[in-house]
Amino acid sequence: MGWDVLLYPFDYLSIPFGDWVQSALDYLVIQFRSFLILVQHPVQVMLVAFEQGLRSVHPLLFISAAFILVWQGAGLSVSIMVLAALIGLGLIGAWQAAMTTFSIVLAALCLCTIIGLPLGILASKSDRLDRILHPILDFMQTTPSFVYLVPVVMFFGIGNAPGVIVTTIFGVSPLIRLTNLGIRQVRSDLVEAAAAFGSTPLQILLKVELPLANRTILAGLNQTVMMSLSMTVIASMISVAGLGRMVLAGIGRLEVGIAAVGGLGIVLLAIIVDRTIQGIARDSRQRKSWDLKPSDLIMHLVGRMKDRPGPDLKEG
């Protein structure tokens, strides 16, 4: 017996880690049930508002508005790509499911911004907080996405609102990291110059650090959206609607066509978001001479109309 314990210790010795976790989750669910319901309610309200708003807009109107807005923010070349991707979503029959997925991603993105941006800013100002967050973010980014589903289901149940919560938890890490990194990479001499001219710390943050770290923060936002889109497929296992459910249903019933439509829809949404954010992050000086914004064209036309001479009226 003694030699067996020494040679095969794991057959006789074990730590009941799973039981500990189960007991802790059961205790938290019982103790904080009312608080969890309170947390879930605003998420549900925001998600319903996004979903009803997106699904109630006529597809052609939505495509036209998206084309103009992306043209204004990211340039004509990006808006043409977005236009093609949106038309593709409609043609493959995934428009309504795509709007549901887009509403979930938008709600998760709002929560990620509310949580991640302030945490990234605070971490850039405090080395102690940065050291505390570093292992936590490492753990969050290396944990398999399926693992997030179990505690979320226990705490919040199933449905679209818990899907938003699990998507937020899964996707917030890049925004925190890259906001922290972007602000830390701002040149110290620029910050010192702003302070020397009498700027307050808040003015330095808003007018110097955040504008200079804009591209890095947008890269973090881009990564957050990409991770959120990937999580929508996993979250379909807890009854989250949208394109992920199409993929899951196609796999479960061995209907490759349905799964392919859902997968292509997610790819098209990812292209739309990725190209739009990259276009917004581009410096205006990097745009081509023909890649004018709609506002620039309107101002140009208004200027030409003002410069046009009026009729030559002769006195009678």
Sequence and secondary structure as in RCSB ss.txt:
>XXXX:A:sequence
MGWDVLLYPFDYLSIPFGDWVQSALDYLVIQFRSFLILVQHPVQVMLVAFEQGLRSVHPLLFISAAFILVWQGAG
LSVSIMVLAALIGLGLIGAWQAAMTTFSIVLAALCLCTIIGLPLGILASKSDRLDRILHPILDFMQTTPSFVYLV
PVVMFFGIGNAPGVIVTTIFGVSPLIRLTNLGIRQVRSDLVEAAAAFGSTPLQILLKVELPLANRTILAGLNQTV
MMSLSMTVIASMISVAGLGRMVLAGIGRLEVGIAAVGGLGIVLLAIIVDRTIQGIARDSRQRKSWDLKPSDLIMH
LVGRMKDRPGPDLKEG
>XXXX:A:secstr
 HHHHHHSGGGT    HHHHHHHHHHHHHHHTHHHHHHHHHHHHHHHHHHHHHHHHS HHHHHHHHHHHHHHHH 
HHHHHHHHHHHHHHHHTT HHHHHHHHHHHHHHHHHHHHHHHHHHHHHHH HHHHHHHHHHHHHHHHS GGGGHH
HHHHHH SSHHHHHHHHHHHHHHHHHHHHHHHHHTS HHHHHHHHHTT  HHHHIIIIIHHHTHHHHHHHHHHHH
HHHHHHHHHHGGGT  SHHHHHHHHHHTT HHHHHHHHHHHHHHHHHHHHHHHHHHS GGGS TT   HHHHHHH
HHHHHHHS        
